[in-house]
Amino acid sequence: MANFGGHAIPGTFFLLYGFWLTVKHVLQHYWRTTQPKGRQVMPPFFKRMEYIEGGFKIFASFVGIMVEQFVVDGPHAHLYDRENASWVKLMNWQHSTMYLFFGISGVALIASITIKQVPIGVDRLALSFALFVEGFLFVYHVHGREPLDAHLHSLLLFAVFAGSASTLLEVVIRNNILLELFRADMFMLQGSWFYQIGVVLYPLNGDKWDLKQHDNMMFVTMCFCWHLALSLLLVTCTAFIVWFTTTRCSTKRRDIEIGMRNTSSKTSSQKALLEESDEE
């Protein structure tokens, strides 16, 4: 992650995942609110979405671990150098550990759909653990860095731990659209803030920030609030578009079905009249 691209890649992942969660949960909420109370089994379409999400988590985590371990200056799966009596690239190992737990959450998600014996909520619990591990490692990830660098990463912890706590609540409070959208919002906030960290620490225009100036720390704190407002706006707009589009499509489908029923009833009544006239 020692460059802009290293922050942009996980940032893009978290942004896309936040959009995915928003679309998925709004669709699920619409389905739940339009079905009879006795019908609770999700249709196959939603199960396929869960399989795609779980598979993507596993794949992305595997790729992340391989990149962290086997880049040119990576540890190449060596944790301790006995000759020099020192640890080998612990930053890479920490990143790999973060990816590992997100991969575990992907396995838990697929297992919760495939295996009936898996308790309800295991997928949320595993994701909560993954976010907690990410935040826990970040707490000790910035030791000895410049003040602005450490502050940027510390602000990220608010989004990480808030997402972990809300996801843990979903273990016992299922199908709550507010908690689900809040989780999506925290992922979007993480994604956009990873980009912000990359811009500050590795500016593309070459204008380096003063990492010790207090005013810069005040600015990035305010900037974090702007990112929060932006993520809330993105989640709200995405949810509205998905809900509006789904409602319109469902209304048109009902109108078509009603029209077909009316047409079929008219046709059957006409046939009955013709049969009666033939008999006379």
Secondary structure, 3 states (H helix, E strand, C coil): CCCHHHHHHHHHHHHHHHHHHHHHHHHHHHHHHHCCCCCCCCCHHHHHHHHHHHHHHHHHHHHHHHHHHHCCCCCCCCCEECCCCEECCHHHHHHHHHHHHHHHHHHHHHHHHHCCCCCCCHHHHHHHHHHHHHHHHHHCCCCCCCHHHHHHHHHHHHHHHHHHHHHHHHHHCCCCHHHHHHHHHHHHHHHHHHHHHHHHHCCCCCCCCCCCCHHHHHHHHHHHHHHHHHHHHHHHHHHHHHHHHHHHHHHHHHHHHHHHHHHHHHHHHHHHHHHHHHHC
